[in-house]
Amino acid sequence: MSETHAGNIPEEELTAPTGRELETLPGAQSVLHLLDAAVSASGGQNRPGQRAMAAHVAQALELNRHLLVQAGTGTGKSLGYLVPALEHAQHSDKPIVVATATLALQSQIVNRDIPRLLESLEGEPVAETEVAILKGRNNYVCLHKLEGGYPEDDQDALFDIAPGGQTGRLGEEIVRLRKWAETTDSGDRDELMPGVSDKAWRQVSVTSSECLGRRCPLVEECFSELARERAAESDIVITNHALLAINAFEGIGVLPEHEIAIIDEAHELADRVTGAVTGLLSPLMVSTAARSVRKNTNANHEPLEQAARALDNSLDGVPAELLPQGLPPKVRSAMEAVRDATRVALSDTKSDAKDADAGRQLARAKLTEILDLAERILGTDEKHEVVWVSRQGSWEPGKGYVAADDSDPATLHVAPLSVAGRLREGLFEDRTVILTSATLTVGESFDAAAGALGLQGSGAPPWEGIDVGSPFDYPKQGVLYLAADLPKPGRGISREQLERVVELVNASHGGALGLFSSRRAAELAAEYVREETAFNVLVQGESSLRALVKEFSEDRDACLFGTMSLWQGVDVPGDSCRLVMMDRIPFPRPDDPLSAARTRAVAQNGGNGFMAVSAYHAAIRMAQGAGRLIRSVGDRGVVAVLDSRIATQRYGSFIVKAMPPFWTTQRTDVVLGALQRLSATLEDE
């Protein structure tokens, strides 16, 4: 049953019809006709929540009103917004932009959801809708770099030779990349099957700042430029939150001009935008830029080298923490030297507009990034942005994680305390925005999500919220296992957790999705399971996400381990995913300066900083992670939380309430027995 929330719209303007009354909403009748036709043609079932969502999205587009939609797992929310988008695009002069949280979800919509939808609507005018996918430039292979147009920082990278003259894994991947580049129509990394490592991909791609743009001799063949041209000519453009943020805030027109944005997994938007506009600057970055200037230009690199050393010396002994009082005097002085030296280097490396020197462009890209960051850090207003220092620890064999100390290399970070104001001005001011997710409410209220997005307070634009529910019977389809007997988590993943992972994987006979708090934890768990079992264990980073998810879904007994990218947007219905494991509650790190600053800001305004920031952050992510288990009415399985705090600490109940209402237990024997019975049932099928 759907429930409408006023947001900041007067109650008398709201309508919450159900059933046939949905067709009375402005713009809803034709959309519901299309939705019913698509569902019928594909052999699906009518979903009341999906129909309610589609009708309200149609109304929002008709009335140019912002809308927040909470659509539980199983609602079919992709169709709930895609069908209204397809219909509206028929009489719109500008494309509609659909933005997802991750590349994985973006690819899922483009490669599965939309083709199926258009096929089911064959014969309808909307079936001719042009849809394009658009990603950041570094997701496309760069033909100029592939052909040697860019200087190679690591000369051996393209000729990775192992002892005995054998081509190493990196070299083999790049050879395969070269062959693929000769036949691909898109140049999109996700089209490469099987995928390649991140290190190999960096050898054949460039960032937007490294790109030569129209000066490139291969610009007419450029995969990224061709993708942008296709997007400009399309009716619907599928992109991601990061590109949407850059388009809205950086003044860079990476997306075609549009008046409607539909944002999926909207609970992630504020964090994704924060990540996109957070900057970091280190002495190593400055010295690397100096080397690039020396190698690729005739400009004097010495002032930059001196500025890098000065910055490094100034940070010596500065604790890795938030700098609430701003930069210490010695760091500010060094940062001013970096700024001044970078300005001079940029001036000295200027060239004419037709210069196609890729090496010079690489050097200038590094310089521009450093100058922008230095000016931003020096001009920080503590009411709007925060600055902090971080230091990287290390992982040592036999010792595990070794924490950083004040002598380890330092990095300066700068980030907005809140992106609400920037979202209000850059996103909501000039377009109609639809935001949807399975997890937008806390305590049945949209207020927390709306506040983070800039939709609360004085001057906020009108918006409406609707919760359309979920069709699944969670208590009968799934078990929530709270491992109360495990030791309280420390740094990294513990031996006891690794042993419990193996117990669970053996009981389920594979079919496990492991959601870990760090890449290192995922890798250690994979190593341990590989040593103790014979199951095929896939690990994020060993191939593209699309390739990994595809293999996981096709191999019923495989396991897939990864980090935050897998916590949402991975849709594997059926028997291949019957166990979801989370190694720990995904609180922000205790020493995370940005979370600390936001917690302090909430407390200064009379709120509970921990619950408003850390517990809310964790609850939303665990609800998303748990949502990976039940993707269809026939799915069954277990969600296992291997962090005892969820059962022993007071905030545990708050987090559990945010998750799907599974049948819950703390008994390990009960869960292992349930998984064994489920596995045996599958073997008999």
Phi, psi and omega per residue, in radians:
M1 nan 2.256 -3.102
S2 -1.453 2.659 3.140
E3 -2.352 2.182 -3.093
T4 -1.675 2.385 3.114
H5 -2.019 2.441 -3.001
A6 -1.192 -0.446 -2.998
G7 1.091 -2.142 3.044
N8 -2.076 0.467 3.092
I9 -1.677 2.387 3.110
P10 -0.942 2.427 -3.065
E11 -0.966 -0.618 -3.068
E12 -1.196 -0.260 3.135
E13 -1.581 -0.100 -3.071
L14 -1.589 2.585 2.994
T15 -2.355 2.471 3.122
A16 -2.270 1.036 -3.113
P17 -1.250 2.791 3.070
T18 -2.333 2.915 3.079
G19 0.995 -2.338 -3.090
R20 -1.153 -0.407 -3.140
E21 -1.141 -0.322 3.116
L22 -1.015 -0.566 -3.090
E23 -1.180 -0.232 3.120
T24 -1.403 -0.233 3.112
L25 -1.177 2.503 3.128
P26 -0.972 2.223 3.086
G27 1.396 -0.045 -2.989
A28 -1.448 -0.530 -2.976
Q29 -1.043 -0.879 -3.116
S30 -1.187 -0.583 3.133
V31 -1.182 -0.762 3.132
L32 -1.157 -0.592 3.048
H33 -1.058 -0.797 3.140
L34 -1.148 -0.740 -3.133
L35 -1.088 -0.812 3.136
D36 -1.078 -0.680 3.126
A37 -1.144 -0.738 -3.132
A38 -1.134 -0.768 -3.133
V39 -1.126 -0.755 -3.133
S40 -1.130 -0.764 -3.103
A41 -1.150 -0.513 -3.108
S42 -1.615 0.025 3.121
G43 1.341 0.326 -3.119
G44 -1.503 -3.100 -3.133
Q45 -1.976 2.583 3.086
N46 -1.120 2.243 3.136
R47 -2.049 1.993 -3.110
P48 -0.975 -0.713 3.140
G49 -1.110 -0.700 3.128
Q50 -1.141 -0.725 3.127
R51 -1.146 -0.709 3.118
A52 -1.099 -0.738 3.126
M53 -1.096 -0.849 -3.112
A54 -1.038 -0.726 -3.130
A55 -1.136 -0.734 -3.129
H56 -1.260 -0.600 3.052
V57 -1.136 -0.736 3.104
A58 -1.042 -0.743 3.115
Q59 -1.103 -0.768 -3.124
A60 -1.073 -0.716 3.120
L61 -1.180 -0.637 3.141
E62 -1.186 -0.690 -3.062
L63 -1.678 0.016 -3.095
N64 0.962 0.878 -3.086
R65 -2.114 2.341 3.092
H66 -1.149 2.477 -3.082
L67 -2.417 2.339 2.996
L68 -1.899 2.206 -3.115
V69 -2.161 2.050 2.967
Q70 -1.618 2.055 -3.100
A71 -2.205 1.865 -3.098
G72 -1.074 2.794 3.117
T73 -0.932 2.363 -3.138
G74 1.672 -0.152 3.117
T75 -1.172 -0.569 -3.001
G76 1.411 0.846 -3.023
K77 -1.184 -0.434 3.106
S78 -1.032 -0.832 3.079
L79 -1.186 -0.526 -3.126
G80 -1.072 -0.475 3.058
Y81 -1.935 -0.436 -3.121
L82 -1.216 -0.696 3.140
V83 -1.098 -0.849 3.056
P84 -1.052 -0.607 3.122
A85 -1.148 -0.767 3.115
L86 -1.045 -0.793 -3.117
E87 -1.143 -0.772 -3.104
H88 -1.174 -0.573 -3.110
A89 -1.123 -0.363 -3.105
Q90 -1.156 -0.439 -3.137
H91 -2.202 0.562 3.093
S92 -2.017 2.402 -3.136
D93 -1.408 -0.295 -3.078
K94 -2.117 2.649 -3.140
P95 -1.160 2.695 3.010
I96 -1.683 2.288 -3.134
V97 -1.719 2.227 3.037
V98 -1.959 2.106 -3.087
A99 -2.009 2.303 3.112
T100 -1.929 2.910 -3.105
A101 -1.297 -0.622 -3.024
T102 -2.306 2.812 3.058
L103 -1.120 -0.561 -3.138
A104 -1.084 -0.823 3.131
L105 -1.197 -0.653 3.092
Q106 -1.004 -0.824 3.140
S107 -1.162 -0.639 3.135
Q108 -1.072 -0.748 -3.141
I109 -1.152 -0.760 -3.081
V110 -1.274 -0.710 -3.014
N111 -1.593 -0.281 -3.118
R112 -2.195 -1.010 -2.982
D113 -1.133 -0.887 -3.072
I114 -1.216 -0.791 3.100
P115 -0.986 -0.743 3.112
R116 -1.107 -0.716 -3.119
L117 -1.142 -0.821 -3.123
L118 -1.127 -0.649 3.112
E119 -1.132 -0.679 -3.123
S120 -1.236 -0.332 -3.125
L121 -1.846 0.376 3.131
E122 -0.983 2.320 -3.085
G123 1.750 -0.397 3.060
E124 -1.487 2.591 3.110
P125 -0.965 -0.604 -3.099
V126 -1.167 -0.295 -3.141
A127 -1.145 -0.296 3.130
E128 -1.617 0.124 -3.128
T129 -1.041 2.334 3.107
E130 -1.571 2.181 -3.113
V131 -2.140 2.368 3.138
A132 -2.265 2.657 3.045
I133 -1.897 2.439 -3.116
L134 -2.391 2.212 -3.131
K135 -2.182 3.047 3.062
G136 -1.135 2.706 -3.012
R137 -0.996 -0.601 -3.073
N138 -1.324 0.033 3.027
N139 -1.568 -0.035 3.126
Y140 -2.013 2.481 3.102
V141 -1.164 2.416 3.121
C142 -1.673 1.963 -3.105
L143 -1.129 -0.643 -3.129
H144 -1.141 -0.716 3.115
K145 -1.213 -0.675 -3.137
L146 -1.081 -0.572 -3.113
E147 -1.597 0.198 3.058
G148 1.558 0.286 -3.111
G149 -1.319 -0.259 3.120
Y150 -1.942 2.516 3.060
P151 -1.149 2.518 -3.092
E152 -1.712 2.046 3.129
D153 -1.142 -0.657 3.134
D154 -2.002 1.655 -3.005
Q155 -1.063 -0.417 -3.105
D156 -1.517 -0.141 -3.005
A157 -1.077 -0.699 -3.104
L158 -1.408 -0.142 -3.105
F159 -2.276 0.873 -3.072
D160 -1.140 1.768 -3.049
I161 -1.913 2.187 3.111
A162 -1.480 2.862 3.082
P163 -0.933 2.430 -3.133
G164 1.587 0.083 3.084
G165 1.493 0.055 3.135
Q166 -1.378 2.439 3.065
T167 -1.200 2.253 -3.128
G168 -1.282 3.074 -3.079
R169 -1.061 -0.748 -3.131
L170 -1.078 -0.774 3.117
G171 -1.080 -0.718 3.117
E172 -1.090 -0.705 3.134
E173 -1.120 -0.710 -3.106
I174 -1.246 -0.623 3.046
V175 -1.051 -0.740 3.127
R176 -1.179 -0.638 3.088
L177 -1.077 -0.721 3.141
R178 -1.087 -0.773 3.133
K179 -1.125 -0.734 3.136
W180 -1.111 -0.697 -3.111
A181 -1.079 -0.433 -3.135
E182 -1.332 -0.308 -3.054
T183 -2.069 -0.337 -3.070
T184 -1.192 2.538 3.067
D185 -1.635 -0.348 -3.030
S186 -1.942 -0.536 -3.047
G187 1.250 0.118 -3.091
D188 -1.370 2.228 -3.095
R189 -0.947 -0.638 -3.091
D190 -1.211 -0.209 3.108
E191 -1.438 -0.222 -3.088
L192 -1.460 2.087 -3.136
M193 -2.252 2.206 -0.142
P194 -1.223 2.879 -3.091
G195 -1.306 3.114 3.120
V196 -2.168 2.923 -3.132
S197 -1.228 2.789 3.103
D198 -1.054 -0.646 -3.117
K199 -1.117 -0.731 3.116
A200 -1.149 -0.731 -3.102
W201 -1.115 -0.607 3.135
R202 -1.088 -0.422 -3.139
Q203 -1.277 -0.257 -3.058
V204 -2.215 0.236 -3.127
S205 -2.320 2.828 3.087
V206 -2.325 2.746 3.031
T207 -1.468 2.987 -3.125
S208 -1.091 -0.631 -3.120
S209 -1.299 -0.425 3.126
E210 -1.464 -0.279 -3.075
C211 -1.226 2.490 3.113
L212 -1.399 -0.190 3.131
G213 1.127 -2.394 -3.078
R214 -1.194 -0.209 3.119
R215 -1.421 -0.207 -3.094
C216 -1.184 2.327 3.132
P217 -1.133 -0.296 -3.134
L218 -1.938 0.404 -3.051
V219 -1.060 -0.588 -3.112
E220 -1.214 -0.361 3.131
E221 -1.803 -0.044 -3.012
C222 -1.051 2.192 -3.121
F223 -1.105 -0.704 -3.133
S224 -1.144 -0.765 3.123
E225 -1.136 -0.697 3.111
L226 -1.107 -0.668 3.101
A227 -1.106 -0.683 3.112
R228 -1.189 -0.638 3.081
E229 -1.136 -0.746 3.109
R230 -1.096 -0.690 -3.139
A231 -1.102 -0.731 -3.113
A232 -1.121 -0.472 -3.102
E233 -1.672 -0.015 -3.049
S234 -1.622 2.904 3.085
D235 -1.538 -0.604 3.132
I236 -2.318 2.337 3.136
V237 -2.057 2.162 3.106
I238 -1.714 2.131 -3.124
T239 -2.409 -2.825 -3.126
N240 -2.259 2.919 -3.074
H241 -0.998 -0.707 -3.080
A242 -1.090 -0.788 3.142
L243 -1.178 -0.628 3.081
L244 -1.086 -0.716 3.140
A245 -1.145 -0.773 3.129
I246 -1.072 -0.732 -3.133
N247 -1.121 -0.673 -3.065
A248 -1.404 -0.590 -2.951
F249 -1.943 -0.444 -3.012
E250 -1.664 -0.065 -3.139
G251 1.241 0.337 3.138
I252 -1.899 2.069 -3.078
G253 -1.361 1.209 -3.114
V254 -1.423 -0.278 3.090
L255 -1.976 2.643 3.059
P256 -1.127 2.716 3.132
E257 -1.048 2.332 -3.078
H258 -2.590 2.757 -3.134
E259 -2.055 -0.105 3.134
I260 -2.316 2.293 3.046
A261 -2.227 2.243 3.069
I262 -1.956 2.116 -2.998
I263 -1.995 1.944 3.099
D264 -1.517 2.754 -3.066
E265 0.857 0.839 -3.013
A266 -1.154 -0.316 3.077
H267 -1.099 -0.324 -3.141
E268 -1.580 -0.196 -2.943
L269 -1.023 -0.852 -3.089
A270 -1.046 -0.751 3.130
D271 -1.196 -0.684 3.129
R272 -1.147 -0.701 3.106
V273 -1.153 -0.749 3.098
T274 -1.014 -0.788 3.121
G275 -1.083 -0.662 -3.098
A276 -1.201 -0.508 -3.093
V277 -1.872 0.129 3.034
T278 -1.452 2.350 -3.130
G279 -2.030 2.691 3.056
L280 -2.419 2.496 -3.076
L281 -2.441 2.303 -3.125
S282 -2.346 2.782 3.042
P283 -0.998 -0.608 3.129
L284 -1.093 -0.698 3.106
M285 -1.068 -0.706 -3.131
V286 -1.188 -0.759 3.135
S287 -1.204 -0.594 3.070
T288 -1.121 -0.709 3.080
A289 -1.109 -0.677 3.122
A290 -1.103 -0.732 3.106
R291 -1.133 -0.649 3.125
S292 -1.166 -0.668 3.070
V293 -1.106 -0.783 -3.141
R294 -1.102 -0.702 -3.049
K295 -1.344 -0.611 -2.953
N296 -1.967 -0.064 -3.136
T297 -2.444 3.071 3.079
N298 -1.747 0.099 -3.106
A299 -1.262 2.775 3.127
N300 -1.357 2.082 -3.101
H301 -1.654 -0.164 -3.034
E302 -1.053 -0.759 3.119
P303 -1.019 -0.610 3.097
L304 -1.190 -0.742 3.104
E305 -1.044 -0.749 3.135
Q306 -1.135 -0.704 3.128
A307 -1.142 -0.647 3.108
A308 -1.104 -0.780 3.125
R309 -1.131 -0.683 3.137
A310 -1.127 -0.715 3.120
L311 -1.150 -0.727 3.118
D312 -1.062 -0.792 3.140
N313 -1.142 -0.663 -3.095
S314 -1.187 -0.485 -3.125
L315 -1.511 -0.154 -3.139
D316 -1.074 2.102 3.128
G317 1.545 -0.152 3.093
V318 -1.311 2.148 -3.075
P319 -1.082 2.639 3.068
A320 -1.379 1.595 -3.072
E321 -2.869 3.051 3.070
L322 -1.120 2.530 3.094
L323 -1.941 1.343 -3.023
P324 -1.136 -0.405 3.137
Q325 -1.674 0.161 -3.126
G326 1.574 -3.012 -3.094
L327 -1.217 2.377 2.975
P328 -1.031 2.612 -3.068
P329 -0.900 -0.747 -3.098
K330 -1.201 -0.584 3.103
V331 -1.249 -0.704 3.108
R332 -1.060 -0.758 3.134
S333 -1.085 -0.747 3.127
A334 -1.167 -0.657 3.135
M335 -1.155 -0.635 3.078
E336 -1.120 -0.638 3.088
A337 -1.148 -0.696 3.078
V338 -1.076 -0.818 3.134
R339 -1.015 -0.849 -3.075
D340 -1.155 -0.740 -3.136
A341 -1.147 -0.638 3.140
T342 -1.196 -0.697 3.094
R343 -1.023 -0.797 -3.132
V344 -1.114 -0.770 -3.127
A345 -1.097 -0.687 3.099
L346 -1.111 -0.715 3.109
S347 -1.127 -0.710 -3.083
D348 -1.306 -0.295 -3.112
T349 -1.816 0.201 3.110
K350 -1.098 2.629 3.100
S351 -2.470 3.025 3.126
D352 -1.284 2.845 -3.017
A353 -1.101 -0.339 -3.090
K354 -1.666 -0.012 -3.090
D355 -1.143 2.188 -3.132
A356 -1.964 0.583 3.137
D357 -1.380 1.835 -3.082
A358 -1.148 -0.615 3.117
G359 -1.098 -0.768 3.095
R360 -1.079 -0.697 3.136
Q361 -1.122 -0.700 3.092
L362 -1.048 -0.787 -3.135
A363 -1.105 -0.802 -3.117
R364 -1.184 -0.562 3.078
A365 -1.091 -0.759 3.116
K366 -1.130 -0.727 -3.131
L367 -1.144 -0.761 -3.131
T368 -1.081 -0.755 3.114
E369 -1.057 -0.767 -3.113
I370 -1.162 -0.751 -3.140
L371 -1.096 -0.787 3.134
D372 -1.039 -0.751 -3.118
L373 -1.216 -0.730 3.139
A374 -1.074 -0.772 3.129
E375 -1.148 -0.655 3.140
R376 -1.182 -0.770 -3.137
I377 -1.135 -0.724 -3.137
L378 -1.186 -0.481 -3.095
G379 -1.752 0.287 -3.061
T380 -1.085 2.323 3.001
D381 -1.827 2.013 -3.006
E382 -1.101 -0.262 3.079
K383 -1.366 -0.324 -3.080
H384 -2.103 -0.542 -3.138
E385 -2.339 2.723 3.127
V386 -2.204 2.622 3.122
V387 -2.165 2.450 3.081
W388 -2.571 2.897 3.117
V389 -1.945 2.392 3.033
S390 -2.182 2.716 3.057
R391 -2.380 2.384 -3.038
Q392 -1.545 2.179 3.011
G393 -1.387 -2.857 -3.100
S394 -2.604 2.866 3.078
W395 -1.953 2.076 -3.090
E396 -2.025 2.328 3.132
P397 -0.948 2.307 3.118
G398 1.461 -0.284 -3.120
K399 -1.994 -0.398 -3.069
G400 1.373 -2.610 -3.098
Y401 -1.282 2.220 3.085
V402 -1.911 2.021 -3.061
A403 -1.123 2.631 3.116
A404 -1.279 2.691 2.982
D405 -2.155 -3.116 -2.998
D406 -1.257 -0.030 3.084
S407 -1.701 -0.193 3.127
D408 -1.275 2.734 -3.119
P409 -0.957 2.416 -3.054
A410 -1.890 2.680 3.053
T411 -2.325 2.383 3.050
L412 -1.635 2.380 3.116
H413 -2.116 2.592 3.039
V414 -2.410 2.326 -3.076
A415 -2.624 2.690 3.075
P416 -1.263 2.459 3.083
L417 -1.143 -0.574 3.083
S418 -2.612 2.554 3.081
V419 -1.855 0.115 -3.075
A420 -1.007 -0.842 -3.121
G421 -1.121 -0.704 -3.131
R422 -1.205 -0.626 3.083
L423 -1.162 -0.738 -3.140
R424 -1.035 -0.784 -3.090
E425 -1.371 -0.739 -3.005
G426 -1.513 -0.399 -3.057
L427 -2.002 -0.902 -2.980
F428 -1.471 -0.332 -3.000
E429 -1.198 -0.682 -2.978
D430 -1.994 0.213 -3.114
R431 -2.689 2.875 3.026
T432 -1.559 2.298 -3.042
V433 -2.156 2.240 3.022
I434 -1.890 2.201 3.135
L435 -2.092 2.272 -3.119
T436 -2.453 2.647 3.124
S437 -2.969 2.832 3.020
A438 -1.351 -0.234 -3.050
T439 -2.409 1.443 3.096
L440 -2.002 -0.260 -3.083
T441 -1.910 2.673 2.967
V442 -2.262 2.112 -3.068
G443 1.063 0.658 3.111
E444 1.135 0.304 -3.136
S445 -2.067 2.423 3.072
F446 -1.523 -0.018 -2.948
D447 -1.048 -0.725 -3.105
A448 -1.111 -0.808 3.129
A449 -1.138 -0.762 -3.129
A450 -1.098 -0.689 3.124
G451 -1.102 -0.732 3.139
A452 -1.161 -0.417 -3.087
L453 -1.663 -0.014 3.115
G454 1.558 0.317 -3.089
L455 -1.806 0.236 3.096
Q456 -2.129 2.777 3.058
G457 1.600 3.131 -3.102
S458 -1.053 2.316 3.089
G459 1.450 0.044 -3.128
A460 -1.195 2.483 3.132
P461 -1.275 2.782 3.122
P462 -1.118 2.480 3.073
W463 -2.686 2.799 3.125
E464 -2.281 2.626 3.084
G465 -2.170 2.502 3.085
I466 -2.470 2.359 3.079
D467 -1.899 2.029 -3.063
V468 -1.747 0.067 3.020
G469 1.320 -2.935 3.136
S470 -2.416 2.545 -3.109
P471 -1.542 -0.037 -3.017
F472 -1.485 2.645 3.056
D473 -1.721 1.400 -3.004
Y474 -1.030 -0.748 -3.118
P475 -1.077 -0.491 -3.136
K476 -1.598 -0.398 -3.061
Q477 -1.660 -0.375 -3.047
G478 -2.542 2.784 3.100
V479 -2.078 2.348 3.012
L480 -1.799 2.018 -3.098
Y481 -1.815 2.092 3.101
L482 -1.840 1.906 -3.038
A483 -1.385 1.329 -3.048
A484 -1.196 -0.360 -3.047
D485 -1.475 -0.187 -3.113
L486 -1.326 2.644 3.098
P487 -1.081 2.651 3.069
K488 -1.010 2.318 -3.077
P489 -1.024 2.459 3.013
G490 -1.935 -2.567 3.064
R491 -1.345 2.308 3.121
G492 1.280 -3.070 -3.125
I493 -1.618 2.411 -3.024
S494 -1.563 2.844 3.069
R495 -1.039 -0.722 -3.138
E496 -1.088 -0.687 3.103
Q497 -1.152 -0.741 3.128
L498 -1.067 -0.731 3.121
E499 -1.137 -0.673 3.120
R500 -1.186 -0.637 3.080
V501 -1.019 -0.791 -3.137
V502 -1.126 -0.733 3.105
E503 -1.006 -0.809 -3.099
L504 -1.176 -0.752 -3.128
V505 -1.131 -0.714 3.097
N506 -1.108 -0.737 -3.126
A507 -1.129 -0.653 -3.122
S508 -1.513 -0.114 -3.082
H509 0.955 0.933 -3.128
G510 1.416 -2.644 -3.121
G511 1.122 0.562 -3.014
A512 -1.946 2.326 3.006
L513 -1.853 1.985 -3.123
G514 -1.727 2.073 -3.129
L515 -1.873 1.928 -2.988
F516 -1.984 2.721 -3.065
S517 -1.393 -0.242 3.111
S518 -2.610 2.749 3.115
R519 -1.122 -0.666 -3.139
R520 -1.110 -0.705 3.118
A521 -1.102 -0.717 3.119
A522 -1.103 -0.735 -3.126
E523 -1.170 -0.728 3.123
L524 -1.129 -0.746 3.122
A525 -1.100 -0.699 3.121
A526 -1.110 -0.766 3.119
E527 -1.048 -0.756 -3.093
Y528 -1.155 -0.780 -3.136
V529 -1.162 -0.659 3.113
R530 -1.116 -0.641 3.140
E531 -1.267 -0.617 -3.009
E532 -1.659 -0.248 -3.104
T533 -2.394 3.072 3.111
A534 -1.875 0.210 -3.090
F535 -1.294 2.646 3.058
N536 -1.339 1.981 -3.097
V537 -1.916 2.051 3.126
L538 -1.707 2.454 -3.076
V539 -2.244 2.322 3.106
Q540 -0.963 2.364 -3.128
G541 1.775 -0.362 3.118
E542 -1.419 -0.254 3.070
S543 -2.824 3.120 3.094
S544 -1.184 2.696 -3.133
L545 -1.042 -0.695 -3.123
R546 -1.076 -0.771 -3.136
A547 -1.131 -0.699 -3.139
L548 -1.151 -0.807 -3.130
V549 -1.131 -0.660 3.127
K550 -1.090 -0.813 3.136
E551 -1.147 -0.692 3.124
F552 -1.078 -0.733 -3.100
S553 -1.253 -0.483 -3.089
E554 -1.547 -0.368 3.132
D555 -1.857 1.795 -2.986
R556 -1.035 -0.474 -3.067
D557 -1.872 0.210 3.109
A558 -1.373 2.849 3.041
C559 -2.125 2.553 3.093
L560 -2.238 2.095 -3.114
F561 -2.022 2.381 3.136
G562 -2.922 -2.913 -3.060
T563 -2.014 -2.555 -2.918
M564 -1.016 -0.541 -3.127
S565 -1.070 -0.426 -3.131
L566 -1.598 -0.166 -3.079
W567 -1.250 -0.262 3.117
Q568 -2.612 2.786 3.050
G569 1.392 -0.140 3.090
V570 -1.590 2.050 -3.050
D571 -2.069 1.734 -3.132
V572 -2.198 1.417 3.110
P573 -1.247 2.788 3.113
G574 1.707 -2.870 -2.978
D575 -1.374 -0.243 -3.067
S576 -1.171 -0.411 3.088
C577 -2.152 1.696 -3.127
R578 -2.121 -0.017 3.082
L579 -2.488 2.148 3.056
V580 -2.020 2.160 -3.115
M581 -2.038 2.387 3.040
M582 -2.129 2.207 -3.026
D583 -1.352 -0.464 3.136
R584 -2.832 2.766 3.065
I585 -1.104 2.200 -3.035
P586 -1.437 1.030 3.001
F587 -1.113 2.678 2.899
P588 -1.031 2.589 3.112
R589 -0.971 2.476 -3.141
P590 -0.998 -0.517 -3.129
D591 -1.733 0.284 3.099
D592 -1.245 1.933 -3.030
P593 -1.099 -0.651 -3.101
L594 -1.172 -0.780 3.088
S595 -1.102 -0.687 3.118
A596 -1.083 -0.738 3.136
A597 -1.143 -0.711 3.131
R598 -1.204 -0.671 3.092
T599 -1.071 -0.764 3.133
R600 -1.116 -0.673 3.133
A601 -1.122 -0.701 3.100
V602 -1.123 -0.775 -3.127
A603 -1.106 -0.671 3.140
Q604 -1.141 -0.400 3.105
N605 -1.700 0.230 3.031
G606 1.581 0.137 -3.123
G607 -1.709 3.097 3.068
N608 -1.618 1.774 -3.035
G609 -1.077 -0.734 -3.112
F610 -1.117 -0.824 -3.104
M611 -1.213 -0.670 -3.085
A612 -1.257 -0.548 -3.074
V613 -1.857 -1.123 -3.009
S614 -1.245 -0.904 -3.097
A615 -1.156 -0.691 3.108
Y616 -1.111 -0.787 3.095
H617 -0.976 -0.845 -3.104
A618 -1.177 -0.734 -3.096
A619 -1.082 -0.766 -3.130
I620 -1.116 -0.744 -3.108
R621 -1.240 -0.643 3.115
M622 -1.236 -0.601 3.054
A623 -1.099 -0.698 3.102
Q624 -1.170 -0.761 -3.138
G625 -1.101 -0.777 3.126
A626 -1.110 -0.484 3.139
G627 -1.197 -0.161 3.106
R628 -1.253 -0.350 -3.008
L629 -1.327 -0.989 -3.049
I630 -1.710 1.845 -3.109
R631 -2.002 -0.133 3.095
S632 -2.650 2.930 -3.056
V633 -1.175 -0.304 -3.141
G634 -1.695 -0.035 -3.102
D635 -1.298 2.531 3.079
R636 -2.465 2.724 3.088
G637 2.789 -2.861 -3.030
V638 -2.268 2.401 2.904
V639 -1.835 2.089 -3.089
A640 -1.958 2.109 3.086
V641 -1.786 1.940 -3.034
L642 -1.655 0.637 3.110
D643 -2.210 1.893 -3.016
S644 -1.112 -0.331 -3.092
R645 -1.103 -0.441 -3.137
I646 -1.171 -0.350 3.120
A647 -1.805 -0.323 -3.008
T648 -1.923 -0.323 -3.088
Q649 -1.807 2.675 -3.058
R650 -1.062 -0.638 -3.108
Y651 -1.258 -0.173 -3.129
G652 -1.035 -0.708 -3.122
S653 -1.160 -0.596 3.082
F654 -1.069 -0.741 -3.133
I655 -1.216 -0.756 -3.133
V656 -1.064 -0.666 -3.132
K657 -1.131 -0.418 3.127
A658 -1.409 -0.286 -3.106
M659 -1.534 2.850 3.079
P660 -0.970 2.559 -3.041
P661 -1.377 1.127 3.074
F662 -1.200 2.822 2.917
W663 -1.189 2.290 -2.951
T664 -2.016 2.447 3.094
T665 -2.591 2.730 3.025
Q666 -1.919 0.033 -3.062
R667 -1.528 2.062 -3.125
T668 -1.148 -0.711 -3.106
D669 -1.108 -0.638 3.125
V670 -1.125 -0.757 -3.106
V671 -1.209 -0.755 3.122
L672 -1.095 -0.696 3.109
G673 -1.121 -0.726 3.133
A674 -1.104 -0.735 3.133
L675 -1.169 -0.674 3.130
Q676 -1.139 -0.710 3.114
R677 -1.160 -0.699 3.111
L678 -1.121 -0.745 3.123
S679 -1.101 -0.734 3.128
A680 -1.112 -0.666 3.109
T681 -1.073 -0.712 -3.140
L682 -1.178 -0.645 3.140
E683 -1.136 -0.526 -3.120
D684 -1.394 -0.276 -3.082
E685 -1.370 nan nan
